[in-house]
C-alpha cells in the first residue's frame, strides 16, 4: 500500500520549503489543539527513562512532548530545514537526518516510538511500519498521531477547510504546492480501521485508536509483538 504519489525527494524538498511556516500553520489549522494531541500521544507510550524515537519529527514539537513525559529522545526527519528548527528548540536532543523507512539504528534500539502527522508521507506505509517495529524492543509501544477524514457532523466543515481553505493558503505562503498535497495525502491515507490492520500486519499487537478533535485526528497505539 502506498500512501502518496510524490517521490520521496519531492516530499523532502516540499517540507524544506514550508519549514519556516510549519509551526504557524499547525497552530492555525488545528486552532492550537495540536499541542494537546501531541501531549496525549507522548503520554500514551512514554514513561520516564525510556529511550524514545520520534520519527518524521518535523520541527520537533512531538519530540518535546516525549521529553516532557520523561523520555530520552532521538528525533529523525529527512528534511534538513525541519531538523534545523527542531535543533534550535532542543539542542540537547539527538537529531538525525534519515528516512523513516530506512532507519540508521540497530534492532530493538528504542523503548517507544512516536510519529505525528508524518506517517502518511511515507511512500510505503507497511514497509515504514515494519521499520518502526524493527527498532522497538519487544513490548515497546508505537504512538501514531495522524489526520483522518471525519464521518460525522464535522465532515462538511472539514471538506471546506481542508479541501478549500488550506490549498488557498498555499497561494500566499512558501511552498504553496504543499497545501494542495496535504489534502490529497489525507484522502489517500487509510482510515483508522485500515491503519490499525496495517499496524497489525507490520508486527504490532493490541492496536487501538481514539478519535480526537471531533474525528479529524486519530491516535493509534500498538505494542510490538
N, CA, C and O of each residue as an XYZ file, in Angstrom:
900
protein
N       0.851     -1.203      0.000
C       0.000      0.000      0.000
C       0.879      1.242      0.000
O       1.772      1.362      0.839
N       0.653      2.129     -0.887
C       1.375      3.396     -0.904
C       0.475      4.478     -0.337
O      -0.742      4.434     -0.513
N       1.071      5.451      0.345
C       0.283      6.491      0.996
C       0.357      7.821      0.271
O      -0.284      8.780      0.699
N       1.098      7.912     -0.788
C       1.192      9.160     -1.514
C       1.679      8.924     -2.918
O       2.064      7.810     -3.273
N       1.664      9.982     -3.728
C       2.082      9.836     -5.112
C       3.380     10.576     -5.405
O       3.973     10.366     -6.463
N       3.836     11.429     -4.506
C       5.085     12.139     -4.731
C       6.268     11.248     -4.387
O       6.205     10.445     -3.455
N       7.345     11.397     -5.148
C       8.578     10.680     -4.840
C       9.161     11.222     -3.545
O       8.944     12.387     -3.213
N       9.914     10.380     -2.792
C      10.485     10.847     -1.519
C      11.298     12.133     -1.638
O      11.210     12.992     -0.761
N      12.085     12.286     -2.698
C      12.878     13.507     -2.849
C      11.989     14.731     -3.012
O      12.320     15.813     -2.525
N      10.856     14.562     -3.698
C       9.928     15.677     -3.866
C       9.277     16.054     -2.541
O       9.088     17.236     -2.254
N       8.931     15.044     -1.728
C       8.345     15.323     -0.414
C       9.359     16.044      0.463
O       9.010     16.992      1.167
N      10.618     15.599      0.423
C      11.673     16.246      1.212
C      11.818     17.712      0.807
O      11.874     18.591      1.667
N      11.877     17.974     -0.479
C      12.013     19.352     -0.965
C      10.841     20.207     -0.532
O      11.009     21.361     -0.137
N       9.646     19.630     -0.612
C       8.442     20.357     -0.225
C       8.487     20.763      1.237
O       8.159     21.901      1.575
N       8.893     19.837      2.118
C       8.942     20.161      3.542
C      10.078     21.120      3.870
O       9.950     21.926      4.791
N      11.180     21.053      3.140
C      12.219     22.064      3.312
C      11.655     23.459      3.056
O      11.970     24.409      3.773
N      10.819     23.567      2.030
C      10.282     24.883      1.651
C       9.282     25.420      2.662
O       9.241     26.626      2.906
N       8.470     24.543      3.258
C       7.437     25.038      4.173
C       7.918     25.117      5.620
O       7.172     25.555      6.496
N       9.155     24.696      5.878
C       9.653     24.697      7.261
C       9.478     26.039      7.966
O       9.123     26.047      9.145
N       9.713     27.192      7.296
C       9.591     28.467      8.016
C       8.192     28.755      8.551
O       8.052     29.493      9.526
N       7.151     28.189      7.936
C       5.782     28.483      8.377
C       5.088     27.258      8.951
O       3.894     27.306      9.247
N       5.823     26.155      9.112
C       5.201     24.891      9.508
C       4.509     24.998     10.866
O       3.351     24.602     10.998
N       5.194     25.522     11.867
C       4.590     25.609     13.197
C       3.369     26.523     13.194
O       2.343     26.192     13.789
N       3.476     27.659     12.533
C       2.353     28.590     12.497
C       1.146     27.974     11.807
O       0.012     28.168     12.244
N       1.386     27.230     10.727
C       0.275     26.581     10.026
C      -0.358     25.494     10.890
O      -1.579     25.335     10.884
N       0.453     24.750     11.629
C      -0.108     23.740     12.532
C      -1.031     24.381     13.559
O      -2.134     23.893     13.804
N      -0.569     25.491     14.166
C      -1.403     26.165     15.157
C      -2.701     26.662     14.521
O      -3.778     26.510     15.096
N      -2.588     27.258     13.328
C      -3.766     27.827     12.687
C      -4.746     26.745     12.251
O      -5.953     26.889     12.446
N      -4.237     25.658     11.660
C      -5.128     24.627     11.115
C      -5.806     23.802     12.195
O      -6.853     23.202     11.950
N      -5.220     23.765     13.394
C      -5.804     22.964     14.478
C      -6.353     23.826     15.610
O      -6.777     23.296     16.637
N      -6.351     25.141     15.438
C      -6.769     26.066     16.491
C      -5.949     25.848     17.767
O      -6.445     26.042     18.877
N      -4.708     25.450     17.593
C      -3.810     25.236     18.720
C      -3.958     23.897     19.413
O      -3.230     23.616     20.365
N      -4.890     23.056     18.956
C      -5.129     21.776     19.622
C      -4.027     20.756     19.356
O      -3.926     19.757     20.067
N      -3.203     20.998     18.342
C      -2.152     20.018     18.040
C      -1.217     19.816     19.223
O      -0.685     18.719     19.392
N      -1.000     20.825     20.040
C      -0.137     20.671     21.212
C      -0.738     19.679     22.198
O      -0.028     18.831     22.738
N      -2.027     19.779     22.433
C      -2.700     18.839     23.329
C      -2.636     17.426     22.766
O      -2.395     16.469     23.502
N      -2.852     17.294     21.455
C      -2.827     15.969     20.842
C      -1.444     15.337     20.945
O      -1.327     14.133     21.176
N      -0.403     16.136     20.777
C       0.959     15.605     20.904
C       1.226     15.147     22.341
O       1.854     14.111     22.561
N       0.747     15.920     23.310
C       0.925     15.524     24.705
C       0.203     14.212     24.993
O       0.727     13.371     25.722
N      -0.979     14.025     24.438
C      -1.711     12.774     24.614
C      -0.955     11.604     23.991
O      -0.917     10.509     24.553
N      -0.356     11.843     22.832
C       0.417     10.788     22.158
C       1.606     10.372     23.007
O       1.833      9.182     23.224
N       2.358     11.342     23.483
C       3.509     11.037     24.331
C       3.074     10.316     25.598
O       3.703      9.343     26.014
N       2.005     10.794     26.207
C       1.534     10.186     27.441
C       1.064      8.756     27.272
O       1.081      7.977     28.225
N       0.643      8.405     26.063
C       0.130      7.062     25.812
C       1.223      6.014     25.697
O       0.960      4.827     25.891
N       2.462      6.437     25.380
C       3.502      5.427     25.102
C       4.807      5.654     25.845
O       5.635      4.745     25.895
N       5.025      6.833     26.427
C       6.328      7.176     27.016
C       6.243      7.171     28.537
O       5.310      7.723     29.120
N       7.220      6.545     29.167
C       7.398      6.598     30.616
C       8.796      7.133     30.920
O       9.688      7.056     30.074
N       8.989      7.672     32.118
C      10.299      8.249     32.458
C      11.444      7.255     32.262
O      11.356      6.089     32.645
N      12.518      7.758     31.653
C      13.717      6.966     31.434
C      13.747      6.188     30.144
O      14.784      5.622     29.800
N      12.646      6.139     29.415
C      12.601      5.379     28.171
C      13.461      6.022     27.079
O      13.592      7.244     27.004
N      14.037      5.170     26.242
C      14.670      5.625     25.005
C      13.557      5.765     23.970
O      12.876      4.793     23.644
N      13.380      6.980     23.456
C      12.240      7.266     22.591
C      12.722      7.787     21.246
O      13.573      8.674     21.175
N      12.169      7.225     20.185
C      12.393      7.732     18.838
C      11.157      8.488     18.390
O      10.050      7.952     18.418
N      11.346      9.740     17.976
C      10.265     10.479     17.318
C      10.572     10.496     15.827
O      11.447     11.235     15.375
N       9.851      9.679     15.065
C      10.075      9.549     13.628
C       9.280     10.603     12.880
O       8.219     11.031     13.333
N       9.801     11.021     11.725
C       9.164     12.113     10.960
C       8.939     13.296     11.899
O       7.833     13.829     11.988
N       9.998     13.698     12.593
C       9.845     14.600     13.739
C       9.533     16.032     13.350
O       9.108     16.808     14.206
N       9.729     16.417     12.090
C       9.437     17.782     11.688
C      10.238     18.779     12.505
O      11.452     18.641     12.649
N       9.557     19.782     13.037
C      10.236     20.820     13.810
C      10.341     20.476     15.289
O      10.730     21.327     16.089
N      10.005     19.251     15.669
C      10.338     18.760     16.996
C       9.297     18.901     18.086
O       9.610     18.632     19.246
N       8.063     19.312     17.776
C       7.093     19.529     18.843
C       6.698     18.232     19.552
O       6.532     18.236     20.772
N       6.543     17.127     18.826
C       6.203     15.866     19.481
C       7.401     15.329     20.264
O       7.228     14.745     21.334
N       8.611     15.521     19.742
C       9.806     15.127     20.492
C       9.865     15.859     21.826
O      10.234     15.267     22.840
N       9.508     17.135     21.836
C       9.479     17.896     23.083
C       8.446     17.328     24.050
O       8.694     17.249     25.253
N       7.285     16.931     23.523
C       6.261     16.306     24.369
C       6.768     14.977     24.932
O       6.501     14.648     26.088
N       7.495     14.216     24.118
C       8.085     12.962     24.605
C       9.048     13.218     25.755
O       9.070     12.474     26.735
N       9.840     14.275     25.630
C      10.796     14.607     26.693
C      10.067     15.042     27.960
O      10.481     14.691     29.065
N       8.988     15.802     27.808
C       8.225     16.212     28.990
C       7.611     15.010     29.693
O       7.378     15.053     30.901
N       7.345     13.927     28.941
C       6.829     12.695     29.547
C       7.938     11.856     30.178
O       7.664     10.811     30.767
N       9.188     12.308     30.058
C      10.300     11.641     30.708
C      11.204     10.853     29.792
O      12.107     10.164     30.265
N      10.983     10.937     28.478
C      11.782     10.160     27.546
C      13.138     10.771     27.252
O      13.336     11.980     27.370
N      14.075      9.900     26.861
C      15.374     10.327     26.332
C      15.258     10.230     24.812
O      15.222      9.133     24.255
N      15.202     11.379     24.149
C      14.636     11.468     22.812
C      15.688     11.551     21.715
O      16.683     12.267     21.819
N      15.423     10.786     20.660
C      16.107     10.941     19.379
C      15.055     11.308     18.345
O      14.034     10.630     18.236
N      15.287     12.362     17.591
C      14.362     12.779     16.542
C      14.945     12.509     15.172
O      16.129     12.748     14.934
N      14.116     12.013     14.273
C      14.549     11.689     12.908
C      13.627     12.356     11.910
O      12.405     12.295     12.040
N      14.217     12.991     10.914
C      13.454     13.527      9.792
C      14.382     13.595      8.587
O      15.600     13.690      8.740
N      13.804     13.545      7.384
C      14.677     13.636      6.215
C      14.788     15.045      5.672
O      15.509     15.272      4.700
N      14.085     16.009      6.283
C      14.152     17.401      5.864
C      15.187     18.151      6.695
O      15.040     18.271      7.911
N      16.226     18.651      6.046
C      17.276     19.402      6.741
C      16.710     20.651      7.398
O      17.074     20.982      8.526
N      15.823     21.343      6.698
C      15.286     22.586      7.233
C      14.391     22.345      8.440
O      14.414     23.129      9.389
N      13.606     21.281      8.421
C      12.792     20.941      9.584
C      13.693     20.629     10.776
O      13.455     21.115     11.882
N      14.722     19.822     10.552
C      15.621     19.447     11.639
C      16.350     20.658     12.219
O      16.586     20.717     13.425
N      16.706     21.619     11.373
C      17.390     22.814     11.868
C      16.514     23.557     12.867
O      17.007     24.065     13.874
N      15.234     23.620     12.592
C      14.315     24.285     13.526
C      14.100     23.453     14.786
O      13.987     23.998     15.884
N      14.044     22.139     14.626
C      13.921     21.271     15.800
C      15.124     21.410     16.717
O      14.977     21.475     17.938
N      16.315     21.458     16.130
C      17.528     21.544     16.941
C      17.605     22.860     17.696
O      18.131     22.909     18.808
N      17.086     23.923     17.105
C      17.086     25.197     17.826
C      16.181     25.131     19.066
O      16.451     25.796     20.066
N      15.113     24.331     18.999
C      14.214     24.204     20.145
C      14.832     23.373     21.270
O      14.602     23.650     22.447
N      15.618     22.351     20.907
C      16.175     21.446     21.921
C      17.530     20.934     21.449
O      17.625     19.802     20.977
N      18.574     21.740     21.566
C      19.892     21.317     21.076
C      20.458     20.120     21.829
O      21.399     19.483     21.357
N      19.894     19.808     22.998
C      20.400     18.685     23.777
C      19.899     17.325     23.266
O      20.438     16.292     23.661
N      18.892     17.307     22.408
C      18.386     16.047     21.861
C      19.318     15.553     20.753
O      20.124     16.311     20.213
N      19.190     14.280     20.431
C      19.873     13.726     19.261
C      18.957     13.896     18.052
O      17.875     13.312     17.999
N      19.391     14.692     17.092
C      18.624     14.926     15.864
C      19.370     14.269     14.711
O      20.555     14.530     14.505
N      18.684     13.426     13.969
C      19.316     12.621     12.930
C      18.561     12.809     11.618
O      17.342     12.648     11.560
N      19.301     13.150     10.570
C      18.679     13.214      9.250
C      18.654     11.811      8.656
O      19.704     11.220      8.406
N      17.469     11.285      8.434
C      17.314      9.941      7.897
C      15.881      9.755      7.435
O      14.982     10.500      7.825
N      15.688      8.754      6.604
C      14.369      8.364      6.120
C      13.766      7.383      7.108
O      14.410      6.401      7.478
N      12.535      7.636      7.541
C      11.885      6.738      8.499
C      11.694      5.341      7.933
O      11.486      4.393      8.690
N      11.762      5.199      6.619
C      11.622      3.884      6.004
C      12.937      3.103      5.987
O      12.953      1.932      5.608
N      14.041      3.741      6.394
C      15.356      3.078      6.434
C      16.157      3.688      7.573
O      17.101      4.445      7.345
N      15.776      3.355      8.792
C      16.345      3.995      9.967
C      17.768      3.501     10.246
O      18.037      2.307     10.112
N      18.669      4.384     10.625
C      20.076      4.015     10.843
C      20.338      3.542     12.266
O      21.322      3.949     12.884
N      19.464      2.687     12.790
C      19.596      2.195     14.160
C      19.507      0.673     14.178
O      18.814      0.085     13.348
N      20.203      0.030     15.116
C      20.087     -1.426     15.239
C      18.685     -1.843     15.681
O      17.891     -1.023     16.143
N      18.404     -3.126     15.530
C      17.153     -3.680     16.029
C      17.018     -3.397     17.530
O      18.007     -3.356     18.261
N      15.768     -3.202     17.971
C      15.454     -3.064     19.399
C      16.253     -1.947     20.075
O      16.750     -2.123     21.187
N      16.374     -0.799     19.403
C      17.131      0.330     19.950
C      16.312      1.227     20.870
O      16.878      1.979     21.663
N      14.976      1.156     20.773
C      14.127      2.114     21.483
C      13.024      1.398     22.250
O      12.558      0.324     21.869
N      12.623      2.039     23.354
C      11.528      1.522     24.177
C      10.171      2.003     23.694
O       9.153      1.369     23.971
N      10.147      3.114     22.978
C       8.899      3.665     22.451
C       9.210      4.462     21.188
O      10.305      5.000     21.027
N       8.233      4.525     20.306
C       8.337      5.316     19.081
C       7.081      6.164     18.959
O       5.973      5.677     19.185
N       7.253      7.430     18.603
C       6.116      8.280     18.268
C       6.284      8.802     16.847
O       7.399      8.939     16.344
N       5.167      9.086     16.224
C       5.188      9.733     14.907
C       3.920     10.570     14.803
O       2.812     10.062     14.982
N       4.090     11.842     14.515
C       2.950     12.753     14.486
C       2.819     13.456     13.142
O       3.722     14.178     12.721
N       1.699     13.245     12.477
C       1.380     13.912     11.213
C       2.479     13.686     10.177
O       2.797     14.590      9.404
N       3.056     12.496     10.156
C       4.136     12.238      9.223
C       4.063     10.904      8.517
O       4.621     10.744      7.431
N       3.379      9.940      9.122
C       3.454      8.602      8.558
C       2.746      8.504      7.213
O       3.072      7.636      6.402
N       1.781      9.386      6.970
C       1.086      9.319      5.672
C       1.987      9.794      4.532
O       1.650      9.611      3.362
N       3.132     10.403      4.864
C       4.046     10.861      3.820
C       5.016      9.782      3.360
O       5.780     10.004      2.420
N       4.999      8.608      4.009
C       5.879      7.525      3.595
C       5.361      6.903      2.303
O       4.165      6.651      2.159
N       6.266      6.662      1.376
C       5.863      6.064      0.095
C       5.341      4.642      0.285
O       4.447      4.205     -0.440
N       5.893      3.927      1.251
C       5.495      2.553      1.526
C       5.070      2.475      2.988
O       5.913      2.344      3.876
N       3.769      2.553      3.238
C       3.274      2.596      4.610
C       3.638      1.329      5.375
O       4.174      1.407      6.481
N       3.351      0.158      4.795
C       3.624     -1.084      5.508
C       5.122     -1.255      5.782
O       5.520     -1.683      6.866
N       5.948     -0.914      4.781
C       7.387     -1.001      4.982
C       7.859     -0.072      6.088
O       8.718     -0.442      6.888
N       7.301      1.135      6.138
C       7.663      2.074      7.187
C       7.249      1.581      8.562
O       7.999      1.726      9.527
N       6.051      0.997      8.659
C       5.596      0.454      9.940
C       6.472     -0.712     10.395
O       6.779     -0.840     11.580
N       6.870     -1.552      9.454
C       7.772     -2.656      9.813
C       9.111     -2.127     10.323
O       9.705     -2.702     11.235
N       9.578     -1.037      9.733
C      10.841     -0.448     10.168
C      10.705      0.126     11.576
O      11.625     -0.006     12.383
N       9.584      0.753     11.881
C       9.364      1.253     13.235
C       9.294      0.100     14.230
O       9.805      0.209     15.344
N       8.665     -1.002     13.834
C       8.616     -2.180     14.704
C      10.018     -2.754     14.922
O      10.346     -3.208     16.018
N      10.828     -2.729     13.884
C      12.175     -3.310     13.977
C      13.014     -2.641     15.053
O      13.745     -3.314     15.779
N      12.913     -1.309     15.160
C      13.783     -0.598     16.104
C      13.213     -0.567     17.516
O      13.862     -0.061     18.432
N      12.004     -1.104     17.705
C      11.407     -1.186     19.034
C      11.819     -2.468     19.736
O      12.000     -3.506     19.100
N      11.967     -2.389     21.060
C      12.148     -3.597     21.850
C      10.834     -4.376     21.852
O       9.775     -3.771     21.692
N      10.867     -5.688     22.027
C       9.616     -6.447     22.189
C       8.788     -5.862     23.331
O       9.292     -5.645     24.433
N       7.536     -5.615     23.056
C       6.667     -4.979     24.030
C       6.685     -3.468     23.993
O       5.860     -2.823     24.641
N       7.621     -2.885     23.240
C       7.668     -1.433     23.117
C       6.470     -0.910     22.344
O       5.911     -1.617     21.506
N       6.075      0.320     22.622
C       4.847      0.876     22.050
C       5.119      1.912     20.960
O       6.088      2.670     21.013
N       4.237      1.910     19.987
C       4.191      2.940     18.945
C       2.958      3.796     19.158
O       1.851      3.277     19.299
N       3.148      5.117     19.182
C       2.044      6.060     19.195
C       2.035      6.835     17.894
O       2.994      7.542     17.585
N       0.964      6.710     17.129
C       0.869      7.305     15.793
C      -0.298      8.287     15.761
O      -1.455      7.891     15.902
N       0.008      9.556     15.576
C      -0.992     10.619     15.513
C      -1.105     11.077     14.068
O      -0.110     11.462     13.454
N      -2.329     11.035     13.517
C      -2.466     11.364     12.100
C      -3.846     11.949     11.806
O      -4.831     11.638     12.475
N      -3.884     12.792     10.798
C      -5.149     13.363     10.329
C      -5.988     12.270      9.680
O      -5.461     11.394      8.994
N      -7.286     12.326      9.901
C      -8.196     11.415      9.223
C      -9.408     12.218      8.766
O      -9.545     13.387      9.125
N     -10.276     11.611      7.988
C     -11.433     12.329      7.461
C     -12.657     12.014      8.307
O     -13.076     10.858      8.375
N     -13.237     13.019      8.954
C     -14.377     12.759      9.839
C     -15.596     12.275      9.067
O     -15.777     12.588      7.890
N     -16.427     11.504      9.762
C     -17.619     10.933      9.136
C     -18.903     11.576      9.646
O     -19.973     11.364      9.076
N     -18.805     12.343     10.695
C     -19.995     12.875     11.336
C     -20.332     14.286     10.887
O     -20.167     14.646      9.721
N     -20.813     15.080     11.848
C     -21.333     16.407     11.522
C     -20.231     17.369     11.080
O     -20.509     18.389     10.449
N     -18.981     17.044     11.413
C     -17.882     17.927     11.007
C     -17.431     17.697      9.568
O     -16.591     18.440      9.060
N     -17.972     16.689      8.912
C     -17.473     16.366      7.580
C     -17.607     17.526      6.589
O     -16.646     17.800      5.870
N     -18.754     18.225      6.514
C     -18.829     19.359      5.569
C     -17.840     20.464      5.904
O     -17.231     21.043      5.004
N     -17.672     20.767      7.199
C     -16.718     21.794      7.591
C     -15.303     21.376      7.222
O     -14.523     22.179      6.710
N     -14.972     20.102      7.486
C     -13.639     19.601      7.170
C     -13.358     19.743      5.682
O     -12.265     20.145      5.281
N     -14.361     19.408      4.862
C     -14.175     19.497      3.414
C     -13.914     20.938      2.996
O     -13.028     21.189      2.180
N     -14.671     21.890      3.543
C     -14.463     23.303      3.220
C     -13.089     23.766      3.673
O     -12.364     24.431      2.933
N     -12.746     23.403      4.900
C     -11.488     23.866      5.499
C     -10.288     23.220      4.819
O      -9.355     23.908      4.406
N     -10.316     21.882      4.705
C      -9.128     21.165      4.277
C      -8.978     21.133      2.764
O      -7.862     21.180      2.245
N     -10.089     21.054      2.064
C     -10.021     20.981      0.603
C     -10.138     22.349     -0.059
O      -9.872     22.491     -1.253
N     -10.534     23.354      0.717
C     -10.697     24.689      0.157
C      -9.736     25.709      0.734
O      -8.925     26.289      0.012
N      -9.829     25.928      2.047
C      -9.053     26.992      2.663
C      -7.564     26.668      2.743
O      -6.729     27.548      2.536
N      -7.222     25.408      3.043
C      -5.800     25.065      3.147
C      -5.078     25.247      1.812
O      -4.029     25.890      1.787
N      -5.599     24.702      0.686
C      -4.914     24.969     -0.586
C      -4.855     26.452     -0.927
O      -3.885     26.910     -1.531
N      -5.887     27.210     -0.543
C      -5.871     28.650     -0.813
C      -4.720     29.328     -0.092
O      -4.140     30.286     -0.602
N      -4.384     28.824      1.110
C      -3.268     29.396      1.858
C      -1.957     29.252      1.096
O      -1.061     30.088      1.212
N      -1.859     28.180      0.314
C      -0.640     27.950     -0.445
C      -0.360     28.998     -1.498
O       0.765     29.089     -1.990
N      -1.351     29.788     -1.855
C      -1.140     30.830     -2.863
C      -0.360     32.015     -2.315
O       0.177     32.818     -3.077
N      -0.298     32.124     -0.963
C       0.377     33.276     -0.385
C       1.508     32.878      0.562
O       2.195     33.747      1.099
N       1.712     31.569      0.777
C       2.729     31.105      1.720
C       3.842     30.365      0.995
O       3.636     29.885     -0.120
N       5.037     30.262      1.617
C       6.127     29.499      0.995
C       5.740     28.046      0.775
O       5.005     27.459      1.568
N       6.248     27.469     -0.320
C       5.986     26.062     -0.594
C       4.530     25.789     -0.897
O       3.962     24.821     -0.392
N       3.924     26.620     -1.706
C       2.488     26.544     -1.947
C       1.978     25.184     -2.360
O       0.853     24.824     -2.013
N       2.772     24.411     -3.095
C       2.317     23.099     -3.541
C       1.989     22.180     -2.384
O       1.174     21.268     -2.526
N       2.614     22.409     -1.240
C       2.378     21.555     -0.079
C       0.928     21.600      0.364
O       0.405     20.615      0.885
N       0.275     22.739      0.160
C      -1.071     22.902      0.676
C      -2.117     22.299     -0.258
O      -3.293     22.214      0.097
N      -1.701     21.889     -1.423
C      -2.536     21.039     -2.265
C      -2.221     19.572     -2.002
O      -3.106     18.717     -2.026
N      -0.928     19.294     -1.747
C      -0.516     17.921     -1.443
C      -1.149     17.423     -0.153
O      -1.548     16.262     -0.066
N      -1.245     18.302      0.864
C      -1.729     17.891      2.175
C      -3.139     17.293      2.118
O      -3.323     16.171      2.589
N      -4.152     17.990      1.560
C      -5.474     17.372      1.485
C      -5.485     16.094      0.644
O      -6.184     15.136      0.976
N      -4.712     16.081     -0.441
C      -4.675     14.894     -1.292
C      -4.077     13.710     -0.541
O      -4.537     12.580     -0.701
N      -3.051     13.959      0.278
C      -2.419     12.868      1.026
C      -3.367     12.298      2.071
O      -3.341     11.097      2.341
N      -4.202     13.145      2.661
C      -5.174     12.664      3.644
C      -6.258     11.837      2.962
O      -6.698     10.820      3.499
N      -6.687     12.270      1.784
C      -7.696     11.492      1.055
C      -7.185     10.101      0.718
O      -7.944      9.132      0.766
N      -5.902      9.992      0.376
C      -5.333      8.695      0.002
C      -5.025      7.811      1.204
O      -4.916      6.592      1.068
N      -4.884      8.421      2.382
C      -4.398      7.669      3.532
C      -5.504      6.776      4.092
O      -6.673      7.162      4.079
N      -5.146      5.578      4.586
C      -6.164      4.671      5.129
C      -6.913      5.285      6.302
O      -6.356      6.084      7.055
N      -8.173      4.909      6.454
C      -8.942      5.302      7.621
C      -8.444      4.585      8.863
O      -7.556      3.738      8.771
N      -9.002      4.912     10.029
C      -8.500      4.337     11.282
C      -8.501      2.813     11.318
O      -7.542      2.207     11.797
N      -9.564      2.189     10.817
C      -9.628      0.727     10.844
C      -8.541      0.113      9.969
O      -7.880     -0.845     10.370
N      -8.359      0.669      8.772
C      -7.349      0.124      7.862
C      -5.934      0.377      8.384
O      -5.057     -0.471      8.217
N      -5.703      1.521      9.008
C      -4.384      1.778      9.580
C      -4.103      0.798     10.718
O      -2.983      0.304     10.849
N      -5.105      0.518     11.533
C      -4.923     -0.466     12.605
C      -4.549     -1.822     12.033
O      -3.672     -2.501     12.568
N      -5.207     -2.223     10.948
C      -4.881     -3.513     10.328
C      -3.462     -3.505      9.758
O      -2.751     -4.507      9.834
N      -3.056     -2.367      9.187
C      -1.693     -2.271      8.660
C      -0.666     -2.379      9.784
O       0.380     -3.004      9.605
N      -0.949     -1.784     10.930
C      -0.049     -1.902     12.071
C       0.046     -3.346     12.542
O       1.133     -3.826     12.866
N      -1.071     -4.028     12.580
C      -1.056     -5.433     12.992
C      -0.251     -6.281     12.013
O       0.501     -7.166     12.423
N      -0.409     -6.012     10.727
C       0.340     -6.768      9.717
C       1.833     -6.497      9.812
O       2.643     -7.338      9.421
N       2.207     -5.320     10.333
C       3.622     -4.957     10.448
C       4.266     -5.484     11.726
O       5.467     -5.303     11.929
N       3.479     -6.139     12.597
C       4.061     -6.739     13.787
C       3.649     -6.112     15.102
O       4.303     -6.331     16.121
N       2.558     -5.324     15.099
C       2.075     -4.719     16.331
C       0.850     -5.464     16.833
O       0.013     -5.914     16.050
N       0.759     -5.587     18.149
C      -0.360     -6.276     18.781
C      -1.130     -5.289     19.659
O      -0.624     -4.229     20.028
N      -2.369     -5.669     19.982
C      -3.179     -4.836     20.865
C      -3.415     -3.445     20.331
O      -3.472     -2.485     21.099
N      -3.553     -3.322     19.015
C      -3.694     -1.997     18.401
C      -5.078     -1.426     18.697
O      -6.097     -2.086     18.496
N      -5.089     -0.213     19.168
C      -6.338      0.501     19.374
C      -6.181      1.943     18.950
O      -5.064      2.406     18.721
N      -7.282      2.656     18.843
C      -7.201      4.060     18.467
C      -8.324      4.840     19.117
O      -9.340      4.289     19.541
N      -8.101      6.153     19.179
C      -9.137      7.074     19.625
C      -9.168      8.246     18.674
O      -8.135      8.655     18.143
N     -10.353      8.789     18.460
C     -10.521      9.945     17.594
C     -10.475     11.208     18.440
O     -11.017     11.254     19.545
N      -9.827     12.219     17.909
C      -9.657     13.494     18.603
C     -10.165     14.617     17.711
O     -10.316     14.450     16.500
N     -10.425     15.759     18.328
C     -10.828     16.929     17.549
C     -12.110     16.719     16.767
O     -12.234     17.194     15.638
N     -13.064     16.012     17.356
C     -14.314     15.777     16.651
C     -14.192     14.779     15.516
O     -15.057     14.721     14.642
N     -13.118     13.989     15.519
C     -12.949     12.962     14.498
C     -12.036     13.342     13.360
O     -11.959     12.609     12.374
N     -11.330     14.472     13.458
C     -10.436     14.874     12.367
C      -9.025     14.329     12.540
O      -8.212     14.396     11.618
N      -8.731     13.787     13.727
C      -7.414     13.234     14.030
C      -7.605     11.902     14.743
O      -8.515     11.751     15.558
N      -6.747     10.941     14.434
C      -6.771      9.642     15.109
C      -5.433      9.381     15.776
O      -4.378      9.628     15.192
N      -5.483      8.882     17.000
C      -4.289      8.449     17.727
C      -4.345      6.933     17.846
O      -5.205      6.383     18.535
N      -3.415      6.266     17.165
C      -3.297      4.815     17.228
C      -2.147      4.441     18.162
O      -1.094      5.080     18.158
N      -2.362      3.413     18.950
C      -1.313      2.879     19.826
C      -1.267      1.376     19.644
O      -2.297      0.702     19.671
N      -0.059      0.856     19.457
C       0.149     -0.578     19.342
C       1.431     -0.985     20.032
O       2.314     -0.158     20.259
N       1.532     -2.251     20.363
C       2.688     -2.794     21.059
C       3.417     -3.768     20.147
O       2.790     -4.625     19.524
N       4.750     -3.640     20.064
C       5.490     -4.579     19.239
C       5.348     -5.986     19.817
O       5.646     -6.223     20.987
N       4.895     -6.905     18.986
C       4.665     -8.283     19.427
C       5.989     -8.969     19.758
O       5.999    -10.137     20.147
